[in-house]
Amino acid sequence: MRIRRWFILLLLVLGSCSTNTPSHKLLQTEPLCIKIHPSSGISALTFTPDGSSLAIGGDRDVKLLENNEWVEKRSFKTAERPITSVAISPDSRLLACGTANRASSAPTVYVWERISGQPVAEFRSGVEHVNCVVFSPDGSKLAVASEDGSIRLYETIKWTLLATISENAKKAQRIVYSPDGKYIAARGHDGSVVVYDAVSGETKAELGGMDGEGRKLAFSPDGAYLASATQLFDYFGNVKEGKIVVWDTINWRMCAELRGHTYSIRALAFHPKGGMLVTAGQVKGCDQVWCWDTSNWKERCGIQFYPRPHCHCNGLCFSPDGKTLVGGTTSENIYIWDWDQVVQLADQE
């Protein structure tokens, strides 16, 4: 009888995995592939708000590429310390990065003048390495989430510590500001998502629906939604599915649960003009970028691409005008899609 029960359980697990298949066709489009970091993967990438450049974090430096031509303009070194996060100030003047460094006295945050390349600040935040850095929408603060669980706010003139939002944010892996600057959302190691008042540090919401691990978190450009990716495990502890949970920001209730990726979701990004959420993850062993319509949270289209073996899409970002989508990988390359072409192909399906 016990063997029979285990067999039934196994069938249920396998059956649940097989039902999550995409309802859209994959678009036939070839992205532009550019080698960036010859010896490491892409750890972070973001466009400057003015759209002129793309900042890409690797194992030991941040490279700045000129938009459209995609040639390197400048490289920012971090004393041989791996990059964990990259942020650009709203006026596109400053470039900041967080590093993975547990040495007791070494800096974990670096800030440079983007155009001149001159150092602006170097300081240590927390007692362990930094997981994420992000500028406030008005550029007056830099929020830093460290491995020790803290979220600290620094003013961007003298780079002094203003406040500590949380002493123990469950080891926040990712933090994001809401577009209006009122909230800071944090994603923890354990899958928890907590929303804080960006000024007082008061906890505004502790969000449910995240029953697995994951690091990705993003507000929609109008601030109406907060989305986070997670991975679900089967009875034996293996990853069986990736999903995205979406909450509305009026009452912080879950409004959508997006499924279909059959493994971890490594990246997500909202289109800057609204209307679309893109996610990157595996489906039956192949990396795919999926596009979700935010009006009904249905799949709009999918894009399949073939990075190097054992390599995956590790980050997604749109250019500020929404015309370009860039994916960073766990190898040395970035992939660049013409978004207008993607939309045209989707409309033909």
Buried (B, 14 or more C-beta within 10 A) or exposed (E): EEEEEEEEEEEEBEEEBEEBEBEBEBBEBEBEBBEBBEEBBBBBBBBBBBBBBBBBBBBBBBBBBEBEEBEEBBEBEBEEBBBBBBBBBBEBBBBBBBBBBEEEEBBBBBBBEBBEBEEBBBBBBBEBBBBBBBBBBEBBBBBBBBBBBBBBBBBBEEBEEBBBBBEEBBBBBBBBBBBEBBBBBBBBBEBBBBBBEBBEBEEBBEBEBBEBBBBBBBBBBEBBBBBBBBBBEBEEEEBBBBBBBBBBBEEBEEBBEBEBBBBBBBBBBBBBBBBBBBBBBBBEEEBBBBBBBBEEBEBBBBBBBEBEEEBBBBBBBBBBEBBBBBBBBBBBBBBBBBBEBBBEBBEEE
